[in-house]
Amino acid sequence: MSKTARRARIAAVIKSLCDRFPQTFDRDGPRPLKVGVYADVLAALGDAVQPRDLQSALRAYTSNARYLRALSAGACRVGLDGKPAGTVTPEDEAVAKKRLAESVNETAPQVKVAPAQAVPEESPIEPAAENPKPPVPSAPKRLSLADLREAGRRRREAAA
């Protein structure tokens, strides 16, 4: 299955969760989910969704930046019925902040800035076209069957 098709299936599962359980799943302002909500959803939906697709959809839903920001210590977790089902612990909040920071670092463009080099004023700056690029080290030549046979023949002659 292609990556695009898999993402489409996951998006469809999330949409169906939002439609079926609007008091629990909300894409605009997600609330912390009850610990173990996977088993509850799987039991409620039965064969309507594949377990692997549900697991992937919940992973995508709970990896969303909005959801991670909603995980603050003491916040109320909700079950499928929308009723309180526990609270977010400080450890959960720390993990969410770490995941959020990692996701921001992954999406930020990686720009390497070269250190500034001092150029004496009296030396002219050469155009880039005149500066040859350093040679790229080439990979070692792969030996053909004929090359291997020749090497074996030479070894035998040297040993004799």
CNS distance restraints for C-alpha pairs under 8 A (distance, minus, plus):
assign (resid   1 and name CA) (resid   5 and name CA) 6.49 0.50 0.50
assign (resid   1 and name CA) (resid   6 and name CA) 6.66 0.50 0.50
assign (resid   2 and name CA) (resid   6 and name CA) 6.27 0.50 0.50
assign (resid   3 and name CA) (resid   7 and name CA) 6.17 0.50 0.50
assign (resid   4 and name CA) (resid   8 and name CA) 6.18 0.50 0.50
assign (resid   5 and name CA) (resid   9 and name CA) 6.27 0.50 0.50
assign (resid   6 and name CA) (resid  10 and name CA) 6.24 0.50 0.50
assign (resid   7 and name CA) (resid  11 and name CA) 6.08 0.50 0.50
assign (resid   8 and name CA) (resid  12 and name CA) 6.13 0.50 0.50
assign (resid   9 and name CA) (resid  13 and name CA) 6.24 0.50 0.50
assign (resid   9 and name CA) (resid  53 and name CA) 7.31 0.50 0.50
assign (resid  10 and name CA) (resid  14 and name CA) 6.24 0.50 0.50
assign (resid  10 and name CA) (resid  53 and name CA) 6.21 0.50 0.50
assign (resid  10 and name CA) (resid  54 and name CA) 7.58 0.50 0.50
assign (resid  10 and name CA) (resid  56 and name CA) 6.59 0.50 0.50
assign (resid  10 and name CA) (resid  57 and name CA) 4.98 0.50 0.50
assign (resid  10 and name CA) (resid  60 and name CA) 7.92 0.50 0.50
assign (resid  11 and name CA) (resid  15 and name CA) 6.09 0.50 0.50
assign (resid  11 and name CA) (resid  57 and name CA) 7.11 0.50 0.50
assign (resid  12 and name CA) (resid  16 and name CA) 6.15 0.50 0.50
assign (resid  13 and name CA) (resid  17 and name CA) 6.18 0.50 0.50
assign (resid  13 and name CA) (resid  49 and name CA) 7.54 0.50 0.50
assign (resid  13 and name CA) (resid  53 and name CA) 7.25 0.50 0.50
assign (resid  13 and name CA) (resid  54 and name CA) 6.73 0.50 0.50
assign (resid  13 and name CA) (resid  57 and name CA) 6.26 0.50 0.50
assign (resid  14 and name CA) (resid  18 and name CA) 6.20 0.50 0.50
assign (resid  14 and name CA) (resid  57 and name CA) 5.84 0.50 0.50
assign (resid  14 and name CA) (resid  58 and name CA) 7.58 0.50 0.50
assign (resid  14 and name CA) (resid  61 and name CA) 7.29 0.50 0.50
assign (resid  15 and name CA) (resid  19 and name CA) 6.14 0.50 0.50
assign (resid  16 and name CA) (resid  20 and name CA) 5.86 0.50 0.50
assign (resid  17 and name CA) (resid  21 and name CA) 5.63 0.50 0.50
assign (resid  17 and name CA) (resid  22 and name CA) 7.52 0.50 0.50
assign (resid  17 and name CA) (resid  25 and name CA) 6.40 0.50 0.50
assign (resid  18 and name CA) (resid  22 and name CA) 5.03 0.50 0.50
assign (resid  18 and name CA) (resid  24 and name CA) 7.57 0.50 0.50
assign (resid  18 and name CA) (resid  25 and name CA) 4.83 0.50 0.50
assign (resid  18 and name CA) (resid  26 and name CA) 5.78 0.50 0.50
assign (resid  18 and name CA) (resid  27 and name CA) 7.41 0.50 0.50
assign (resid  21 and name CA) (resid  25 and name CA) 5.95 0.50 0.50
assign (resid  21 and name CA) (resid  80 and name CA) 6.44 0.50 0.50
assign (resid  21 and name CA) (resid  81 and name CA) 7.44 0.50 0.50
assign (resid  22 and name CA) (resid  26 and name CA) 6.22 0.50 0.50
assign (resid  23 and name CA) (resid  80 and name CA) 7.42 0.50 0.50
assign (resid  23 and name CA) (resid  81 and name CA) 6.71 0.50 0.50
assign (resid  23 and name CA) (resid  82 and name CA) 4.86 0.50 0.50
assign (resid  24 and name CA) (resid  30 and name CA) 7.90 0.50 0.50
assign (resid  24 and name CA) (resid  31 and name CA) 7.10 0.50 0.50
assign (resid  24 and name CA) (resid  33 and name CA) 7.31 0.50 0.50
assign (resid  24 and name CA) (resid  78 and name CA) 6.39 0.50 0.50
assign (resid  24 and name CA) (resid  79 and name CA) 6.60 0.50 0.50
assign (resid  24 and name CA) (resid  80 and name CA) 5.63 0.50 0.50
assign (resid  24 and name CA) (resid  81 and name CA) 6.89 0.50 0.50
assign (resid  24 and name CA) (resid  82 and name CA) 5.12 0.50 0.50
assign (resid  25 and name CA) (resid  30 and name CA) 6.35 0.50 0.50
assign (resid  25 and name CA) (resid  31 and name CA) 7.40 0.50 0.50
assign (resid  26 and name CA) (resid  30 and name CA) 4.91 0.50 0.50
assign (resid  26 and name CA) (resid  31 and name CA) 7.45 0.50 0.50
assign (resid  29 and name CA) (resid  66 and name CA) 7.02 0.50 0.50
assign (resid  29 and name CA) (resid  67 and name CA) 7.66 0.50 0.50
assign (resid  30 and name CA) (resid  66 and name CA) 6.74 0.50 0.50
assign (resid  30 and name CA) (resid  67 and name CA) 5.41 0.50 0.50
assign (resid  30 and name CA) (resid  70 and name CA) 6.96 0.50 0.50
assign (resid  31 and name CA) (resid  67 and name CA) 6.74 0.50 0.50
assign (resid  31 and name CA) (resid  70 and name CA) 6.20 0.50 0.50
assign (resid  31 and name CA) (resid  71 and name CA) 7.90 0.50 0.50
assign (resid  31 and name CA) (resid  77 and name CA) 6.93 0.50 0.50
assign (resid  31 and name CA) (resid  78 and name CA) 7.14 0.50 0.50
assign (resid  32 and name CA) (resid  67 and name CA) 6.95 0.50 0.50
assign (resid  32 and name CA) (resid  70 and name CA) 6.43 0.50 0.50
assign (resid  32 and name CA) (resid  71 and name CA) 6.04 0.50 0.50
assign (resid  32 and name CA) (resid  75 and name CA) 7.52 0.50 0.50
assign (resid  32 and name CA) (resid  76 and name CA) 6.87 0.50 0.50
assign (resid  32 and name CA) (resid  77 and name CA) 4.74 0.50 0.50
assign (resid  32 and name CA) (resid  78 and name CA) 6.37 0.50 0.50
assign (resid  32 and name CA) (resid  88 and name CA) 7.54 0.50 0.50
assign (resid  33 and name CA) (resid  37 and name CA) 6.72 0.50 0.50
assign (resid  33 and name CA) (resid  77 and name CA) 5.07 0.50 0.50
assign (resid  33 and name CA) (resid  78 and name CA) 5.10 0.50 0.50
assign (resid  33 and name CA) (resid  79 and name CA) 6.35 0.50 0.50
assign (resid  34 and name CA) (resid  77 and name CA) 5.06 0.50 0.50
assign (resid  34 and name CA) (resid  78 and name CA) 5.13 0.50 0.50
assign (resid  34 and name CA) (resid  79 and name CA) 5.13 0.50 0.50
assign (resid  34 and name CA) (resid  85 and name CA) 5.64 0.50 0.50
assign (resid  34 and name CA) (resid  86 and name CA) 6.66 0.50 0.50
assign (resid  35 and name CA) (resid  77 and name CA) 7.95 0.50 0.50
assign (resid  35 and name CA) (resid  86 and name CA) 7.97 0.50 0.50
assign (resid  36 and name CA) (resid  40 and name CA) 7.04 0.50 0.50
assign (resid  37 and name CA) (resid  41 and name CA) 6.11 0.50 0.50
assign (resid  37 and name CA) (resid  79 and name CA) 6.76 0.50 0.50
assign (resid  37 and name CA) (resid  80 and name CA) 7.36 0.50 0.50
assign (resid  38 and name CA) (resid  42 and name CA) 6.04 0.50 0.50
assign (resid  38 and name CA) (resid  54 and name CA) 7.69 0.50 0.50
assign (resid  38 and name CA) (resid  55 and name CA) 7.17 0.50 0.50
assign (resid  38 and name CA) (resid  58 and name CA) 7.55 0.50 0.50
assign (resid  39 and name CA) (resid  43 and name CA) 6.10 0.50 0.50
assign (resid  40 and name CA) (resid  44 and name CA) 6.11 0.50 0.50
assign (resid  40 and name CA) (resid  80 and name CA) 7.29 0.50 0.50
assign (resid  41 and name CA) (resid  45 and name CA) 5.95 0.50 0.50
assign (resid  41 and name CA) (resid  80 and name CA) 7.37 0.50 0.50
assign (resid  42 and name CA) (resid  46 and name CA) 5.68 0.50 0.50
assign (resid  42 and name CA) (resid  49 and name CA) 7.81 0.50 0.50
assign (resid  42 and name CA) (resid  51 and name CA) 7.03 0.50 0.50
assign (resid  42 and name CA) (resid  54 and name CA) 7.68 0.50 0.50
assign (resid  45 and name CA) (resid  49 and name CA) 6.68 0.50 0.50
assign (resid  49 and name CA) (resid  53 and name CA) 6.88 0.50 0.50
assign (resid  49 and name CA) (resid  54 and name CA) 6.56 0.50 0.50
assign (resid  50 and name CA) (resid  54 and name CA) 6.23 0.50 0.50
assign (resid  51 and name CA) (resid  55 and name CA) 6.07 0.50 0.50
assign (resid  52 and name CA) (resid  56 and name CA) 6.17 0.50 0.50
assign (resid  53 and name CA) (resid  57 and name CA) 6.00 0.50 0.50
assign (resid  54 and name CA) (resid  58 and name CA) 6.10 0.50 0.50
assign (resid  55 and name CA) (resid  59 and name CA) 6.14 0.50 0.50
assign (resid  56 and name CA) (resid  60 and name CA) 6.15 0.50 0.50
assign (resid  57 and name CA) (resid  61 and name CA) 6.05 0.50 0.50
assign (resid  58 and name CA) (resid  62 and name CA) 5.98 0.50 0.50
assign (resid  59 and name CA) (resid  63 and name CA) 5.99 0.50 0.50
assign (resid  60 and name CA) (resid  64 and name CA) 6.43 0.50 0.50
assign (resid  61 and name CA) (resid  67 and name CA) 7.29 0.50 0.50
assign (resid  62 and name CA) (resid  67 and name CA) 5.77 0.50 0.50
assign (resid  62 and name CA) (resid  68 and name CA) 6.84 0.50 0.50
assign (resid  63 and name CA) (resid  67 and name CA) 6.87 0.50 0.50
assign (resid  63 and name CA) (resid  68 and name CA) 6.63 0.50 0.50
assign (resid  63 and name CA) (resid  99 and name CA) 7.97 0.50 0.50
assign (resid  64 and name CA) (resid  68 and name CA) 6.31 0.50 0.50
assign (resid  65 and name CA) (resid  69 and name CA) 6.13 0.50 0.50
assign (resid  65 and name CA) (resid 100 and name CA) 6.31 0.50 0.50
assign (resid  66 and name CA) (resid  70 and name CA) 6.34 0.50 0.50
assign (resid  67 and name CA) (resid  71 and name CA) 6.77 0.50 0.50
assign (resid  68 and name CA) (resid  96 and name CA) 5.23 0.50 0.50
assign (resid  68 and name CA) (resid  97 and name CA) 7.04 0.50 0.50
assign (resid  68 and name CA) (resid  99 and name CA) 7.76 0.50 0.50
assign (resid  68 and name CA) (resid 100 and name CA) 6.51 0.50 0.50
assign (resid  69 and name CA) (resid  96 and name CA) 7.33 0.50 0.50
assign (resid  69 and name CA) (resid  97 and name CA) 7.50 0.50 0.50
assign (resid  69 and name CA) (resid 100 and name CA) 7.80 0.50 0.50
assign (resid  70 and name CA) (resid  75 and name CA) 7.93 0.50 0.50
assign (resid  71 and name CA) (resid  75 and name CA) 6.76 0.50 0.50
assign (resid  71 and name CA) (resid  88 and name CA) 6.43 0.50 0.50
assign (resid  71 and name CA) (resid  92 and name CA) 7.09 0.50 0.50
assign (resid  71 and name CA) (resid  93 and name CA) 5.45 0.50 0.50
assign (resid  71 and name CA) (resid  96 and name CA) 6.61 0.50 0.50
assign (resid  72 and name CA) (resid  88 and name CA) 6.42 0.50 0.50
assign (resid  72 and name CA) (resid  89 and name CA) 7.81 0.50 0.50
assign (resid  72 and name CA) (resid  90 and name CA) 7.41 0.50 0.50
assign (resid  72 and name CA) (resid  92 and name CA) 7.90 0.50 0.50
assign (resid  72 and name CA) (resid  93 and name CA) 5.20 0.50 0.50
assign (resid  73 and name CA) (resid  87 and name CA) 7.50 0.50 0.50
assign (resid  73 and name CA) (resid  88 and name CA) 5.00 0.50 0.50
assign (resid  73 and name CA) (resid  89 and name CA) 5.05 0.50 0.50
assign (resid  73 and name CA) (resid  90 and name CA) 4.78 0.50 0.50
assign (resid  73 and name CA) (resid  92 and name CA) 7.34 0.50 0.50
assign (resid  73 and name CA) (resid  93 and name CA) 5.64 0.50 0.50
assign (resid  74 and name CA) (resid  87 and name CA) 5.44 0.50 0.50
assign (resid  74 and name CA) (resid  88 and name CA) 5.16 0.50 0.50
assign (resid  74 and name CA) (resid  89 and name CA) 6.27 0.50 0.50
assign (resid  74 and name CA) (resid  90 and name CA) 7.60 0.50 0.50
assign (resid  75 and name CA) (resid  87 and name CA) 5.47 0.50 0.50
assign (resid  75 and name CA) (resid  88 and name CA) 5.31 0.50 0.50
assign (resid  76 and name CA) (resid  84 and name CA) 6.04 0.50 0.50
assign (resid  76 and name CA) (resid  85 and name CA) 7.13 0.50 0.50
assign (resid  76 and name CA) (resid  86 and name CA) 6.08 0.50 0.50
assign (resid  76 and name CA) (resid  87 and name CA) 4.51 0.50 0.50
assign (resid  76 and name CA) (resid  88 and name CA) 6.40 0.50 0.50
assign (resid  77 and name CA) (resid  84 and name CA) 5.67 0.50 0.50
assign (resid  77 and name CA) (resid  85 and name CA) 5.29 0.50 0.50
assign (resid  77 and name CA) (resid  86 and name CA) 5.23 0.50 0.50
assign (resid  77 and name CA) (resid  87 and name CA) 5.19 0.50 0.50
assign (resid  77 and name CA) (resid  88 and name CA) 6.56 0.50 0.50
assign (resid  78 and name CA) (resid  82 and name CA) 5.29 0.50 0.50
assign (resid  78 and name CA) (resid  83 and name CA) 5.42 0.50 0.50
assign (resid  78 and name CA) (resid  84 and name CA) 4.63 0.50 0.50
assign (resid  78 and name CA) (resid  85 and name CA) 5.05 0.50 0.50
assign (resid  78 and name CA) (resid  86 and name CA) 7.32 0.50 0.50
assign (resid  79 and name CA) (resid  83 and name CA) 5.78 0.50 0.50
assign (resid  79 and name CA) (resid  84 and name CA) 6.46 0.50 0.50
assign (resid  79 and name CA) (resid  85 and name CA) 5.63 0.50 0.50
assign (resid  88 and name CA) (resid  92 and name CA) 6.11 0.50 0.50
assign (resid  88 and name CA) (resid  93 and name CA) 6.95 0.50 0.50
assign (resid  89 and name CA) (resid  93 and name CA) 6.42 0.50 0.50
assign (resid  90 and name CA) (resid  94 and name CA) 6.19 0.50 0.50
assign (resid  91 and name CA) (resid  95 and name CA) 6.23 0.50 0.50
assign (resid  92 and name CA) (resid  96 and name CA) 6.15 0.50 0.50
assign (resid  93 and name CA) (resid  97 and name CA) 6.16 0.50 0.50
assign (resid  94 and name CA) (resid  98 and name CA) 6.18 0.50 0.50
assign (resid  95 and name CA) (resid  99 and name CA) 6.16 0.50 0.50
assign (resid  96 and name CA) (resid 100 and name CA) 6.02 0.50 0.50
assign (resid  97 and name CA) (resid 101 and name CA) 6.09 0.50 0.50
assign (resid  98 and name CA) (resid 102 and name CA) 6.18 0.50 0.50
assign (resid  99 and name CA) (resid 103 and name CA) 6.10 0.50 0.50
assign (resid 100 and name CA) (resid 104 and name CA) 6.20 0.50 0.50
assign (resid 101 and name CA) (resid 105 and name CA) 6.19 0.50 0.50
assign (resid 102 and name CA) (resid 106 and name CA) 6.12 0.50 0.50
assign (resid 103 and name CA) (resid 107 and name CA) 6.21 0.50 0.50
assign (resid 104 and name CA) (resid 108 and name CA) 6.03 0.50 0.50
assign (resid 119 and name CA) (resid 123 and name CA) 7.28 0.50 0.50
assign (resid 126 and name CA) (resid 130 and name CA) 6.83 0.50 0.50
assign (resid 126 and name CA) (resid 131 and name CA) 7.40 0.50 0.50
assign (resid 127 and name CA) (resid 131 and name CA) 7.05 0.50 0.50
assign (resid 143 and name CA) (resid 147 and name CA) 5.69 0.50 0.50
assign (resid 143 and name CA) (resid 148 and name CA) 6.60 0.50 0.50
assign (resid 144 and name CA) (resid 148 and name CA) 6.42 0.50 0.50
assign (resid 145 and name CA) (resid 149 and name CA) 6.22 0.50 0.50
assign (resid 146 and name CA) (resid 150 and name CA) 6.15 0.50 0.50
assign (resid 147 and name CA) (resid 151 and name CA) 6.22 0.50 0.50
assign (resid 148 and name CA) (resid 152 and name CA) 6.21 0.50 0.50
assign (resid 149 and name CA) (resid 153 and name CA) 6.17 0.50 0.50
assign (resid 150 and name CA) (resid 154 and name CA) 6.23 0.50 0.50
assign (resid 151 and name CA) (resid 155 and name CA) 6.27 0.50 0.50
assign (resid 152 and name CA) (resid 156 and name CA) 6.26 0.50 0.50
assign (resid 153 and name CA) (resid 157 and name CA) 6.23 0.50 0.50
assign (resid 154 and name CA) (resid 158 and name CA) 6.08 0.50 0.50
assign (resid 155 and name CA) (resid 159 and name CA) 6.11 0.50 0.50
assign (resid 156 and name CA) (resid 160 and name CA) 6.24 0.50 0.50
